[in-house]
Every structure is written in structure tokens, then in C-alpha cells.
Amino acid sequence: MNSFEEKATHLSGDLKEREQLIREKDSLIIELNRKLKSKESDTAQAEAVMRDTKRRLVETEKNLAESMKR
């Protein structure tokens, strides 16, 4: 193998390694985005439950206050 072929083979190997690293990086970014969206969804659900619980608590306190007036 001459020097040119050796360099070409070496560069080809480097390129394949870089392509693999880029695919891994892209895969990790996709996974991270998926987890982030899941966390945002979990947070939104928790906030909705909190709002509903707070609304029910206020309603219950109001009903309790009305029943104590009787």
C-alpha cells in the first residue's frame, strides 16, 4: 500500500468513526428531548392536579362555612 492509500484508509476510518459519533450524539439528543417532554408533561399534569385540588379545597371550605352558619 502506498502512502496515499494508507492516508485514504486512515481518513475513511476517521470519517466512519465521526459518523458513528454523530449518530450517537443525535440519538442522545432525541432521547433527551423525549425525556424533557415527558417531564414537562408530568409537571403539567401535577399542576393540573394541584389546581383541581385547590379548587375542591376552596369549595369544601365554602360548604363547611355555610353549614356552620346553619
HTML snippet that shows the backbone in 3Dmol.js (N, CA, C, O; Angstrom):
<script src="https://3Dmol.org/build/3Dmol-min.js"></script>
<div id="view" style="width:600px;height:400px;position:relative"></div>
<script>
const pdb = `
ATOM      1  N   MET A   1       0.846  -1.179   0.000  1.00  0.00           N
ATOM      2  CA  MET A   1       0.000   0.000   0.000  1.00  0.00           C
ATOM      3  C   MET A   1       0.889   1.239   0.000  1.00  0.00           C
ATOM      4  O   MET A   1       1.827   1.337   0.791  1.00  0.00           O
ATOM      5  N   ASN A   2       0.597   2.164  -0.870  1.00  0.00           N
ATOM      6  CA  ASN A   2       1.417   3.369  -0.890  1.00  0.00           C
ATOM      7  C   ASN A   2       0.892   4.358   0.139  1.00  0.00           C
ATOM      8  O   ASN A   2      -0.143   4.135   0.766  1.00  0.00           O
ATOM      9  N   SER A   3       1.600   5.418   0.296  1.00  0.00           N
ATOM     10  CA  SER A   3       1.293   6.427   1.309  1.00  0.00           C
ATOM     11  C   SER A   3      -0.088   7.036   1.095  1.00  0.00           C
ATOM     12  O   SER A   3      -0.818   7.295   2.052  1.00  0.00           O
ATOM     13  N   PHE A   4      -0.441   7.263  -0.174  1.00  0.00           N
ATOM     14  CA  PHE A   4      -1.744   7.852  -0.478  1.00  0.00           C
ATOM     15  C   PHE A   4      -2.873   6.916  -0.039  1.00  0.00           C
ATOM     16  O   PHE A   4      -3.847   7.360   0.568  1.00  0.00           O
ATOM     17  N   GLU A   5      -2.743   5.626  -0.344  1.00  0.00           N
ATOM     18  CA  GLU A   5      -3.766   4.646   0.032  1.00  0.00           C
ATOM     19  C   GLU A   5      -3.877   4.523   1.547  1.00  0.00           C
ATOM     20  O   GLU A   5      -4.976   4.386   2.085  1.00  0.00           O
ATOM     21  N   GLU A   6      -2.741   4.571   2.232  1.00  0.00           N
ATOM     22  CA  GLU A   6      -2.751   4.490   3.696  1.00  0.00           C
ATOM     23  C   GLU A   6      -3.487   5.688   4.292  1.00  0.00           C
ATOM     24  O   GLU A   6      -4.298   5.535   5.205  1.00  0.00           O
ATOM     25  N   LYS A   7      -3.199   6.874   3.770  1.00  0.00           N
ATOM     26  CA  LYS A   7      -3.873   8.080   4.261  1.00  0.00           C
ATOM     27  C   LYS A   7      -5.374   8.009   3.981  1.00  0.00           C
ATOM     28  O   LYS A   7      -6.191   8.372   4.827  1.00  0.00           O
ATOM     29  N   ALA A   8      -5.727   7.534   2.773  1.00  0.00           N
ATOM     30  CA  ALA A   8      -7.142   7.421   2.406  1.00  0.00           C
ATOM     31  C   ALA A   8      -7.854   6.428   3.321  1.00  0.00           C
ATOM     32  O   ALA A   8      -8.977   6.679   3.756  1.00  0.00           O
ATOM     33  N   THR A   9      -7.208   5.308   3.611  1.00  0.00           N
ATOM     34  CA  THR A   9      -7.789   4.303   4.505  1.00  0.00           C
ATOM     35  C   THR A   9      -7.951   4.873   5.905  1.00  0.00           C
ATOM     36  O   THR A   9      -8.978   4.676   6.554  1.00  0.00           O
ATOM     37  N   HIS A  10      -6.933   5.577   6.360  1.00  0.00           N
ATOM     38  CA  HIS A  10      -6.969   6.191   7.693  1.00  0.00           C
ATOM     39  C   HIS A  10      -8.089   7.230   7.769  1.00  0.00           C
ATOM     40  O   HIS A  10      -8.851   7.258   8.735  1.00  0.00           O
ATOM     41  N   LEU A  11      -8.184   8.085   6.743  1.00  0.00           N
ATOM     42  CA  LEU A  11      -9.227   9.113   6.720  1.00  0.00           C
ATOM     43  C   LEU A  11     -10.618   8.491   6.644  1.00  0.00           C
ATOM     44  O   LEU A  11     -11.563   8.988   7.255  1.00  0.00           O
ATOM     45  N   SER A  12     -10.733   7.409   5.896  1.00  0.00           N
ATOM     46  CA  SER A  12     -12.014   6.714   5.781  1.00  0.00           C
ATOM     47  C   SER A  12     -12.437   6.165   7.146  1.00  0.00           C
ATOM     48  O   SER A  12     -13.606   6.248   7.525  1.00  0.00           O
ATOM     49  N   GLY A  13     -11.475   5.608   7.873  1.00  0.00           N
ATOM     50  CA  GLY A  13     -11.753   5.102   9.226  1.00  0.00           C
ATOM     51  C   GLY A  13     -12.161   6.227  10.154  1.00  0.00           C
ATOM     52  O   GLY A  13     -13.104   6.086  10.934  1.00  0.00           O
ATOM     53  N   ASP A  14     -11.445   7.359  10.072  1.00  0.00           N
ATOM     54  CA  ASP A  14     -11.786   8.528  10.891  1.00  0.00           C
ATOM     55  C   ASP A  14     -13.194   9.021  10.574  1.00  0.00           C
ATOM     56  O   ASP A  14     -13.965   9.365  11.470  1.00  0.00           O
ATOM     57  N   LEU A  15     -13.514   9.048   9.277  1.00  0.00           N
ATOM     58  CA  LEU A  15     -14.828   9.520   8.848  1.00  0.00           C
ATOM     59  C   LEU A  15     -15.932   8.609   9.384  1.00  0.00           C
ATOM     60  O   LEU A  15     -16.954   9.090   9.872  1.00  0.00           O
ATOM     61  N   LYS A  16     -15.727   7.301   9.293  1.00  0.00           N
ATOM     62  CA  LYS A  16     -16.720   6.352   9.807  1.00  0.00           C
ATOM     63  C   LYS A  16     -16.892   6.516  11.315  1.00  0.00           C
ATOM     64  O   LYS A  16     -18.008   6.457  11.830  1.00  0.00           O
ATOM     65  N   GLU A  17     -15.779   6.722  12.015  1.00  0.00           N
ATOM     66  CA  GLU A  17     -15.845   6.919  13.466  1.00  0.00           C
ATOM     67  C   GLU A  17     -16.618   8.202  13.791  1.00  0.00           C
ATOM     68  O   GLU A  17     -17.443   8.220  14.704  1.00  0.00           O
ATOM     69  N   ARG A  18     -16.348   9.265  13.045  1.00  0.00           N
ATOM     70  CA  ARG A  18     -17.059  10.533  13.272  1.00  0.00           C
ATOM     71  C   ARG A  18     -18.545  10.388  12.974  1.00  0.00           C
ATOM     72  O   ARG A  18     -19.388  10.906  13.706  1.00  0.00           O
ATOM     73  N   GLU A  19     -18.859   9.675  11.887  1.00  0.00           N
ATOM     74  CA  GLU A  19     -20.270   9.450  11.549  1.00  0.00           C
ATOM     75  C   GLU A  19     -20.976   8.684  12.665  1.00  0.00           C
ATOM     76  O   GLU A  19     -22.116   8.993  13.013  1.00  0.00           O
ATOM     77  N   GLN A  20     -20.298   7.689  13.219  1.00  0.00           N
ATOM     78  CA  GLN A  20     -20.872   6.915  14.321  1.00  0.00           C
ATOM     79  C   GLN A  20     -21.083   7.808  15.546  1.00  0.00           C
ATOM     80  O   GLN A  20     -22.119   7.728  16.206  1.00  0.00           O
ATOM     81  N   LEU A  21     -20.107   8.651  15.842  1.00  0.00           N
ATOM     82  CA  LEU A  21     -20.234   9.561  16.984  1.00  0.00           C
ATOM     83  C   LEU A  21     -21.382  10.552  16.772  1.00  0.00           C
ATOM     84  O   LEU A  21     -22.112  10.877  17.709  1.00  0.00           O
ATOM     85  N   ILE A  22     -21.533  11.022  15.548  1.00  0.00           N
ATOM     86  CA  ILE A  22     -22.635  11.945  15.240  1.00  0.00           C
ATOM     87  C   ILE A  22     -23.978  11.237  15.415  1.00  0.00           C
ATOM     88  O   ILE A  22     -24.918  11.816  15.962  1.00  0.00           O
ATOM     89  N   ARG A  23     -24.073   9.983  14.952  1.00  0.00           N
ATOM     90  CA  ARG A  23     -25.319   9.220  15.135  1.00  0.00           C
ATOM     91  C   ARG A  23     -25.616   9.030  16.621  1.00  0.00           C
ATOM     92  O   ARG A  23     -26.761   9.174  17.050  1.00  0.00           O
ATOM     93  N   GLU A  24     -24.588   8.707  17.405  1.00  0.00           N
ATOM     94  CA  GLU A  24     -24.773   8.546  18.853  1.00  0.00           C
ATOM     95  C   GLU A  24     -25.233   9.853  19.484  1.00  0.00           C
ATOM     96  O   GLU A  24     -26.142   9.866  20.314  1.00  0.00           O
ATOM     97  N   LYS A  25     -24.597  10.955  19.083  1.00  0.00           N
ATOM     98  CA  LYS A  25     -24.968  12.269  19.617  1.00  0.00           C
ATOM     99  C   LYS A  25     -26.413  12.597  19.267  1.00  0.00           C
ATOM    100  O   LYS A  25     -27.174  13.046  20.124  1.00  0.00           O
ATOM    101  N   ASP A  26     -26.795  12.375  18.009  1.00  0.00           N
ATOM    102  CA  ASP A  26     -28.172  12.631  17.580  1.00  0.00           C
ATOM    103  C   ASP A  26     -29.156  11.779  18.374  1.00  0.00           C
ATOM    104  O   ASP A  26     -30.215  12.255  18.784  1.00  0.00           O
ATOM    105  N   SER A  27     -28.802  10.532  18.584  1.00  0.00           N
ATOM    106  CA  SER A  27     -29.655   9.624  19.345  1.00  0.00           C
ATOM    107  C   SER A  27     -29.818  10.114  20.790  1.00  0.00           C
ATOM    108  O   SER A  27     -30.915  10.070  21.347  1.00  0.00           O
ATOM    109  N   LEU A  28     -28.731  10.573  21.379  1.00  0.00           N
ATOM    110  CA  LEU A  28     -28.790  11.093  22.749  1.00  0.00           C
ATOM    111  C   LEU A  28     -29.636  12.356  22.827  1.00  0.00           C
ATOM    112  O   LEU A  28     -30.386  12.547  23.785  1.00  0.00           O
ATOM    113  N   ILE A  29     -29.519  13.214  21.826  1.00  0.00           N
ATOM    114  CA  ILE A  29     -30.322  14.444  21.797  1.00  0.00           C
ATOM    115  C   ILE A  29     -31.805  14.092  21.698  1.00  0.00           C
ATOM    116  O   ILE A  29     -32.634  14.688  22.385  1.00  0.00           O
ATOM    117  N   ILE A  30     -32.136  13.130  20.848  1.00  0.00           N
ATOM    118  CA  ILE A  30     -33.534  12.704  20.707  1.00  0.00           C
ATOM    119  C   ILE A  30     -34.046  12.140  22.031  1.00  0.00           C
ATOM    120  O   ILE A  30     -35.154  12.460  22.463  1.00  0.00           O
ATOM    121  N   GLU A  31     -33.241  11.309  22.663  1.00  0.00           N
ATOM    122  CA  GLU A  31     -33.631  10.726  23.954  1.00  0.00           C
ATOM    123  C   GLU A  31     -33.818  11.814  25.007  1.00  0.00           C
ATOM    124  O   GLU A  31     -34.775  11.772  25.779  1.00  0.00           O
ATOM    125  N   LEU A  32     -32.920  12.778  25.042  1.00  0.00           N
ATOM    126  CA  LEU A  32     -33.012  13.877  25.999  1.00  0.00           C
ATOM    127  C   LEU A  32     -34.279  14.691  25.762  1.00  0.00           C
ATOM    128  O   LEU A  32     -34.980  15.035  26.714  1.00  0.00           O
ATOM    129  N   ASN A  33     -34.578  14.999  24.508  1.00  0.00           N
ATOM    130  CA  ASN A  33     -35.796  15.746  24.178  1.00  0.00           C
ATOM    131  C   ASN A  33     -37.038  14.976  24.595  1.00  0.00           C
ATOM    132  O   ASN A  33     -37.995  15.559  25.105  1.00  0.00           O
ATOM    133  N   ARG A  34     -37.024  13.667  24.377  1.00  0.00           N
ATOM    134  CA  ARG A  34     -38.159  12.826  24.761  1.00  0.00           C
ATOM    135  C   ARG A  34     -38.358  12.880  26.280  1.00  0.00           C
ATOM    136  O   ARG A  34     -39.480  13.020  26.766  1.00  0.00           O
ATOM    137  N   LYS A  35     -37.256  12.767  27.016  1.00  0.00           N
ATOM    138  CA  LYS A  35     -37.345  12.817  28.479  1.00  0.00           C
ATOM    139  C   LYS A  35     -37.800  14.188  28.954  1.00  0.00           C
ATOM    140  O   LYS A  35     -38.582  14.291  29.899  1.00  0.00           O
ATOM    141  N   LEU A  36     -37.319  15.234  28.309  1.00  0.00           N
ATOM    142  CA  LEU A  36     -37.714  16.590  28.680  1.00  0.00           C
ATOM    143  C   LEU A  36     -39.206  16.786  28.460  1.00  0.00           C
ATOM    144  O   LEU A  36     -39.897  17.338  29.316  1.00  0.00           O
ATOM    145  N   LYS A  37     -39.700  16.337  27.315  1.00  0.00           N
ATOM    146  CA  LYS A  37     -41.138  16.455  27.038  1.00  0.00           C
ATOM    147  C   LYS A  37     -41.946  15.661  28.046  1.00  0.00           C
ATOM    148  O   LYS A  37     -43.016  16.096  28.471  1.00  0.00           O
ATOM    149  N   SER A  38     -41.439  14.501  28.428  1.00  0.00           N
ATOM    150  CA  SER A  38     -42.124  13.674  29.423  1.00  0.00           C
ATOM    151  C   SER A  38     -42.173  14.396  30.762  1.00  0.00           C
ATOM    152  O   SER A  38     -43.200  14.395  31.441  1.00  0.00           O
ATOM    153  N   LYS A  39     -41.052  15.015  31.139  1.00  0.00           N
ATOM    154  CA  LYS A  39     -41.009  15.771  32.403  1.00  0.00           C
ATOM    155  C   LYS A  39     -41.964  16.948  32.348  1.00  0.00           C
ATOM    156  O   LYS A  39     -42.665  17.226  33.321  1.00  0.00           O
ATOM    157  N   GLU A  40     -41.999  17.650  31.204  1.00  0.00           N
ATOM    158  CA  GLU A  40     -42.915  18.787  31.057  1.00  0.00           C
ATOM    159  C   GLU A  40     -44.355  18.313  31.177  1.00  0.00           C
ATOM    160  O   GLU A  40     -45.190  18.979  31.788  1.00  0.00           O
ATOM    161  N   SER A  41     -44.636  17.160  30.590  1.00  0.00           N
ATOM    162  CA  SER A  41     -45.981  16.597  30.658  1.00  0.00           C
ATOM    163  C   SER A  41     -46.311  16.228  32.102  1.00  0.00           C
ATOM    164  O   SER A  41     -47.406  16.513  32.586  1.00  0.00           O
ATOM    165  N   ASP A  42     -45.355  15.589  32.790  1.00  0.00           N
ATOM    166  CA  ASP A  42     -45.560  15.231  34.195  1.00  0.00           C
ATOM    167  C   ASP A  42     -45.806  16.476  35.028  1.00  0.00           C
ATOM    168  O   ASP A  42     -46.680  16.487  35.895  1.00  0.00           O
ATOM    169  N   THR A  43     -45.036  17.526  34.768  1.00  0.00           N
ATOM    170  CA  THR A  43     -45.187  18.783  35.504  1.00  0.00           C
ATOM    171  C   THR A  43     -46.554  19.395  35.230  1.00  0.00           C
ATOM    172  O   THR A  43     -47.224  19.862  36.150  1.00  0.00           O
ATOM    173  N   ALA A  44     -46.963  19.393  33.979  1.00  0.00           N
ATOM    174  CA  ALA A  44     -48.270  19.952  33.617  1.00  0.00           C
ATOM    175  C   ALA A  44     -49.389  19.167  34.287  1.00  0.00           C
ATOM    176  O   ALA A  44     -50.362  19.753  34.762  1.00  0.00           O
ATOM    177  N   GLN A  45     -49.255  17.849  34.328  1.00  0.00           N
ATOM    178  CA  GLN A  45     -50.266  17.023  34.992  1.00  0.00           C
ATOM    179  C   GLN A  45     -50.304  17.321  36.484  1.00  0.00           C
ATOM    180  O   GLN A  45     -51.381  17.438  37.068  1.00  0.00           O
ATOM    181  N   ALA A  46     -49.143  17.444  37.100  1.00  0.00           N
ATOM    182  CA  ALA A  46     -49.083  17.739  38.534  1.00  0.00           C
ATOM    183  C   ALA A  46     -49.708  19.099  38.822  1.00  0.00           C
ATOM    184  O   ALA A  46     -50.431  19.257  39.805  1.00  0.00           O
ATOM    185  N   GLU A  47     -49.429  20.078  37.968  1.00  0.00           N
ATOM    186  CA  GLU A  47     -50.014  21.412  38.160  1.00  0.00           C
ATOM    187  C   GLU A  47     -51.529  21.367  38.007  1.00  0.00           C
ATOM    188  O   GLU A  47     -52.245  22.043  38.745  1.00  0.00           O
ATOM    189  N   ALA A  48     -52.023  20.584  37.063  1.00  0.00           N
ATOM    190  CA  ALA A  48     -53.475  20.455  36.870  1.00  0.00           C
ATOM    191  C   ALA A  48     -54.119  19.808  38.093  1.00  0.00           C
ATOM    192  O   ALA A  48     -55.187  20.234  38.533  1.00  0.00           O
ATOM    193  N   VAL A  49     -53.481  18.795  38.634  1.00  0.00           N
ATOM    194  CA  VAL A  49     -53.997  18.137  39.842  1.00  0.00           C
ATOM    195  C   VAL A  49     -53.992  19.117  41.007  1.00  0.00           C
ATOM    196  O   VAL A  49     -54.946  19.161  41.783  1.00  0.00           O
ATOM    197  N   MET A  50     -52.923  19.905  41.136  1.00  0.00           N
ATOM    198  CA  MET A  50     -52.858  20.904  42.217  1.00  0.00           C
ATOM    199  C   MET A  50     -53.976  21.925  42.081  1.00  0.00           C
ATOM    200  O   MET A  50     -54.638  22.252  43.065  1.00  0.00           O
ATOM    201  N   ARG A  51     -54.194  22.433  40.871  1.00  0.00           N
ATOM    202  CA  ARG A  51     -55.265  23.415  40.662  1.00  0.00           C
ATOM    203  C   ARG A  51     -56.622  22.821  41.016  1.00  0.00           C
ATOM    204  O   ARG A  51     -57.437  23.468  41.674  1.00  0.00           O
ATOM    205  N   ASP A  52     -56.860  21.596  40.579  1.00  0.00           N
ATOM    206  CA  ASP A  52     -58.134  20.939  40.863  1.00  0.00           C
ATOM    207  C   ASP A  52     -58.301  20.715  42.363  1.00  0.00           C
ATOM    208  O   ASP A  52     -59.383  20.932  42.908  1.00  0.00           O
ATOM    209  N   THR A  53     -57.241  20.284  43.024  1.00  0.00           N
ATOM    210  CA  THR A  53     -57.296  20.053  44.470  1.00  0.00           C
ATOM    211  C   THR A  53     -57.548  21.358  45.204  1.00  0.00           C
ATOM    212  O   THR A  53     -58.344  21.407  46.142  1.00  0.00           O
ATOM    213  N   LYS A  54     -56.872  22.409  44.779  1.00  0.00           N
ATOM    214  CA  LYS A  54     -57.068  23.722  45.407  1.00  0.00           C
ATOM    215  C   LYS A  54     -58.511  24.192  45.219  1.00  0.00           C
ATOM    216  O   LYS A  54     -59.124  24.709  46.153  1.00  0.00           O
ATOM    217  N   ARG A  55     -59.052  24.012  44.008  1.00  0.00           N
ATOM    218  CA  ARG A  55     -60.435  24.397  43.728  1.00  0.00           C
ATOM    219  C   ARG A  55     -61.398  23.609  44.618  1.00  0.00           C
ATOM    220  O   ARG A  55     -62.335  24.176  45.180  1.00  0.00           O
ATOM    221  N   ARG A  56     -61.163  22.301  44.742  1.00  0.00           N
ATOM    222  CA  ARG A  56     -62.026  21.473  45.587  1.00  0.00           C
ATOM    223  C   ARG A  56     -61.902  21.851  47.056  1.00  0.00           C
ATOM    224  O   ARG A  56     -62.888  21.814  47.792  1.00  0.00           O
ATOM    225  N   LEU A  57     -60.698  22.215  47.487  1.00  0.00           N
ATOM    226  CA  LEU A  57     -60.490  22.634  48.872  1.00  0.00           C
ATOM    227  C   LEU A  57     -61.266  23.910  49.161  1.00  0.00           C
ATOM    228  O   LEU A  57     -61.940  24.015  50.186  1.00  0.00           O
ATOM    229  N   VAL A  58     -61.169  24.883  48.253  1.00  0.00           N
ATOM    230  CA  VAL A  58     -61.899  26.145  48.424  1.00  0.00           C
ATOM    231  C   VAL A  58     -63.403  25.866  48.466  1.00  0.00           C
ATOM    232  O   VAL A  58     -64.124  26.424  49.293  1.00  0.00           O
ATOM    233  N   GLU A  59     -63.860  25.005  47.575  1.00  0.00           N
ATOM    234  CA  GLU A  59     -65.280  24.653  47.534  1.00  0.00           C
ATOM    235  C   GLU A  59     -65.709  23.971  48.837  1.00  0.00           C
ATOM    236  O   GLU A  59     -66.778  24.265  49.372  1.00  0.00           O
ATOM    237  N   THR A  60     -64.884  23.072  49.336  1.00  0.00           N
ATOM    238  CA  THR A  60     -65.191  22.371  50.585  1.00  0.00           C
ATOM    239  C   THR A  60     -65.213  23.337  51.757  1.00  0.00           C
ATOM    240  O   THR A  60     -66.105  23.267  52.603  1.00  0.00           O
ATOM    241  N   GLU A  61     -64.232  24.246  51.815  1.00  0.00           N
ATOM    242  CA  GLU A  61     -64.199  25.241  52.898  1.00  0.00           C
ATOM    243  C   GLU A  61     -65.444  26.124  52.844  1.00  0.00           C
ATOM    244  O   GLU A  61     -66.023  26.458  53.877  1.00  0.00           O
ATOM    245  N   LYS A  62     -65.848  26.497  51.635  1.00  0.00           N
ATOM    246  CA  LYS A  62     -67.045  27.324  51.467  1.00  0.00           C
ATOM    247  C   LYS A  62     -68.280  26.567  51.960  1.00  0.00           C
ATOM    248  O   LYS A  62     -69.109  27.124  52.680  1.00  0.00           O
ATOM    249  N   ASN A  63     -68.396  25.302  51.571  1.00  0.00           N
ATOM    250  CA  ASN A  63     -69.527  24.483  52.017  1.00  0.00           C
ATOM    251  C   ASN A  63     -69.516  24.298  53.533  1.00  0.00           C
ATOM    252  O   ASN A  63     -70.567  24.315  54.173  1.00  0.00           O
ATOM    253  N   LEU A  64     -68.335  24.124  54.097  1.00  0.00           N
ATOM    254  CA  LEU A  64     -68.206  23.970  55.548  1.00  0.00           C
ATOM    255  C   LEU A  64     -68.638  25.245  56.256  1.00  0.00           C
ATOM    256  O   LEU A  64     -69.368  25.198  57.246  1.00  0.00           O
ATOM    257  N   ALA A  65     -68.184  26.385  55.743  1.00  0.00           N
ATOM    258  CA  ALA A  65     -68.558  27.672  56.344  1.00  0.00           C
ATOM    259  C   ALA A  65     -70.069  27.866  56.275  1.00  0.00           C
ATOM    260  O   ALA A  65     -70.675  28.344  57.234  1.00  0.00           O
ATOM    261  N   GLU A  66     -70.681  27.501  55.156  1.00  0.00           N
ATOM    262  CA  GLU A  66     -72.134  27.631  55.013  1.00  0.00           C
ATOM    263  C   GLU A  66     -72.864  26.703  55.982  1.00  0.00           C
ATOM    264  O   GLU A  66     -73.882  27.077  56.565  1.00  0.00           O
ATOM    265  N   SER A  67     -72.337  25.495  56.147  1.00  0.00           N
ATOM    266  CA  SER A  67     -73.006  24.546  57.041  1.00  0.00           C
ATOM    267  C   SER A  67     -72.877  24.970  58.499  1.00  0.00           C
ATOM    268  O   SER A  67     -73.741  24.654  59.317  1.00  0.00           O
ATOM    269  N   MET A  68     -71.808  25.681  58.827  1.00  0.00           N
ATOM    270  CA  MET A  68     -71.626  26.144  60.211  1.00  0.00           C
ATOM    271  C   MET A  68     -72.562  27.307  60.521  1.00  0.00           C
ATOM    272  O   MET A  68     -72.879  27.549  61.686  1.00  0.00           O
ATOM    273  N   LYS A  69     -73.003  28.026  59.502  1.00  0.00           N
ATOM    274  CA  LYS A  69     -73.919  29.147  59.701  1.00  0.00           C
ATOM    275  C   LYS A  69     -75.310  28.649  60.074  1.00  0.00           C
ATOM    276  O   LYS A  69     -76.077  29.372  60.710  1.00  0.00           O
ATOM    277  N   ARG A  70     -75.635  27.437  59.690  1.00  0.00           N
ATOM    278  CA  ARG A  70     -76.982  26.915  59.935  1.00  0.00           C
ATOM    279  C   ARG A  70     -77.184  26.517  61.354  1.00  0.00           C
ATOM    280  O   ARG A  70     -78.267  26.059  61.719  1.00  0.00           O
TER     281      ARG A  70
END
`;
const viewer = $3Dmol.createViewer("view");
viewer.addModel(pdb, "pdb");
viewer.setStyle({}, {cartoon: {color: "spectrum"}});
viewer.zoomTo();
viewer.render();
</script>
